[in-house]
Structure formats: C-alpha cells, structure tokens
Amino acid sequence: MKSEATQEELQAGRGYEALFVPAVFAPWPAHLVDGAAVREGSSVLDIACGSGVLARAALEATGKSGRVVGLDPAPGMIAAAREVEPQIDWVLGSAEKLPFDNGSFDCVVSQFGMMFFQDHPKAAYEMYRVAKSGGKLAVAVWHSIDKNPAYRDIVAVLDEHVSPEAADALRLPFCLGDPDQVAGLFSQAGFDNIEIKTKVEQAKFPSSRTMVEAELRGWLPLFDIFLSEEKIGEVLEKSDAKLMKYSSPSGEAVFPTSGYIITAQKSE
Ligand SMILES: C[S@@+](CC[C@H](N)C(=O)[O-])C[C@H]1O[C@@H](n2cnc3c(N)ncnc32)[C@H](O)[C@@H]1O
C-alpha cells in the first residue's frame, strides 16, 4: 500500500474534513462511542477512519490513559487526520487485513466505511480477531437509499441526466441497507450480543449546490466519471428544483439521514 499522500490526495482529505464531516458525519460518533462503551483508559481501533472524526471523539472519551488508533487505506485521509490530531496513531491499511495482533483492542468501531469494504465476511472476522475477549464492537452503516430521500433525489437526477453508472456510484454508500444481513456477518465472525439500533440525524450543507457539486467533482471521479462543465451546470440546475424542499430560509440544505448502529461483543 502506498504510504505518502500526494498533494492532490491531501487536498481531497482536507476537503472531506472541511465539508463532509461537519455537514454529514459529525453527529454520529457519539452513537459509536456510546455503543462500544469507550471509556477512560480504553484501547480503541477506528476502522475506515477517514479524516478522523470518530477517532477524535474516542480520544476524548479515553483520555490520555487510553490508546486510539485510526486506520484507513487512503493516504490523503490519513495525512489530513494527522494534521488535525497528531496524538492519535494513524495507520494506513484496510479492514480486510488489519495490521494488529489478535486481541489488541477493548473497542473496535467503524463509521460509514463498511459499505466500501471489498470482502465483508473477512472484514467482520478481522474485527473479531483484533478485539480483546469481552471487547465491544460498534459499526455505523447507512440504511437503504429509500430511507435517505435527499440522496435518492440526486440519484434520480443522475439517472436521468448523466448515466446509470453515475447513479450507481452514488447508490454505493447505501448498498448495505439490510441490517439483518450485516448483523449475520458479525454473528458468523463469532460476535455475541448483537443489537441493531436505527438512528436519524440531520445533515446540513451550506447549500444544495455545494452538496451536489461535491458529489459531482469529488465522488464521481473516484469511479473514473468526469463530467464536462456544461454537464455539471445542467445537473446543478435540475437538482436545484428537486432539492428546493430541503432549503432553509437562509439557503442551507437541511435533510434527515438514516443509518443503523450495530453493536456486539466478543465473548470472555
Ligand atoms: C465515507 S468515509 C467515512 C470516514 C469516517 N469514518 C467518517 O465518519 O468521516 C469512508 C472511508 O472508508 C474508507 N475505506 C474504503 N475501503 C476501505 C477498506 N477496505 N478498509 C478500510 N477502510 C476503507 C475510505 O478510504 C474512506 O475514508
């Protein structure tokens, strides 16, 4: 795995931290810190840590006597995370092959990364392997796109005005919408006391244009989908009409996002 982030990757990581974290991800770490019972002195692994919003919340809960590790395969995310909080141990790696010994962590957490893992059973088993006996797991996953209507609206615009491939790229984060299926993966990996809780949090972007443009310019290129300026203008115009219903009086786009938190334990 490549270790040094290019300047472009670092900018992408910083951009994620500056826009997406406050807009979408910031309300969720509290559920995971609570779900995995992170407390003073805990050792915590945050898998798919991105720019580190959950790992930072875990550090607040563990205090100086704990140990927090954030792991992600994207060098730009890891570099951006390190800039924000150098005290956390930031590690490049993937969920399917965790570079840690068996039984290393009291708490294993992961927020909205699981949908992107290549091998879900393997990742679930790796989470089990690195947890200590009695260790806790908390994982956040988006519900299906039907329960996330603002994204369903943008997907409809992409389907109609760009391509099925572009629409599918935006559907991907919502591909694990069946909580029982995901719970089954953790059960097969060996975890006990599995619980699923639905949570709804408000997302808030500076405007609907900011939100859609970030997807068009930031997300689609990850799938080798590059739109012309003319096409971007057309999609923004069409989505303005669809997303108007989420506009606050001050012009922000405010809408509910629905996910579920799976918690579980590795038996003593
Ligand atoms: C939507 S971001 C979530 C980041 C962070 N947890 C948050 O809440 O802001 C998804 C993250 O999953 C990471 N990811 C993708 N595939 C992965 C894999 N196989 N193993 C671990 N992380 C992965 C990506 O690099 C990205 O940082």
The ligand as a MOL file (V3000), in Angstrom:
LIG
                    3D

  0  0  0     0  0            999 V3000
M  V30 BEGIN CTAB
M  V30 COUNTS 27 29 0 0 0
M  V30 BEGIN ATOM
M  V30 1 C -17.4600 7.8840 3.9950 0
M  V30 2 S -15.8230 7.6920 4.5290 0 CHG=1
M  V30 3 C -16.0820 7.5900 6.2920 0
M  V30 4 C -14.8850 8.1150 7.0260 0
M  V30 5 C -15.0550 8.3210 8.5230 0
M  V30 6 N -15.3160 7.0720 9.2180 0
M  V30 7 C -16.1040 9.3370 8.8370 0
M  V30 8 O -17.0870 9.0010 9.5030 0
M  V30 9 O -15.9330 10.5090 8.4330 0 CHG=-1
M  V30 10 C -15.4450 6.0250 4.1020 0
M  V30 11 C -13.9870 5.6460 4.3530 0
M  V30 12 O -13.8460 4.2350 4.1240 0
M  V30 13 C -12.5220 4.0320 3.6960 0
M  V30 14 N -12.3860 2.6840 3.1050 0
M  V30 15 C -12.7040 2.2730 1.8630 0
M  V30 16 N -12.3910 0.9860 1.6910 0
M  V30 17 C -11.8520 0.5430 2.8510 0
M  V30 18 C -11.3080 -0.6980 3.2960 0
M  V30 19 N -11.2770 -1.7680 2.5000 0
M  V30 20 N -10.8380 -0.7780 4.5540 0
M  V30 21 C -10.8790 0.2820 5.3770 0
M  V30 22 N -11.3810 1.4960 5.0040 0
M  V30 23 C -11.8590 1.6220 3.7630 0
M  V30 24 C -12.2970 5.1660 2.7150 0
M  V30 25 O -10.9290 5.3950 2.4330 0
M  V30 26 C -12.9720 6.3240 3.4550 0
M  V30 27 O -12.0530 7.0430 4.2280 0
M  V30 END ATOM
M  V30 BEGIN BOND
M  V30 1 1 1 2
M  V30 2 1 2 3
M  V30 3 1 2 10
M  V30 4 1 3 4
M  V30 5 1 4 5
M  V30 6 1 5 6
M  V30 7 1 5 7
M  V30 8 2 7 8
M  V30 9 1 7 9
M  V30 10 1 10 11
M  V30 11 1 11 12
M  V30 12 1 11 26
M  V30 13 1 12 13
M  V30 14 1 13 14
M  V30 15 1 13 24
M  V30 16 1 14 15
M  V30 17 1 14 23
M  V30 18 2 15 16
M  V30 19 1 16 17
M  V30 20 1 17 18
M  V30 21 2 17 23
M  V30 22 1 18 19
M  V30 23 2 18 20
M  V30 24 1 20 21
M  V30 25 2 21 22
M  V30 26 1 22 23
M  V30 27 1 24 25
M  V30 28 1 24 26
M  V30 29 1 26 27
M  V30 END BOND
M  V30 END CTAB
M  END
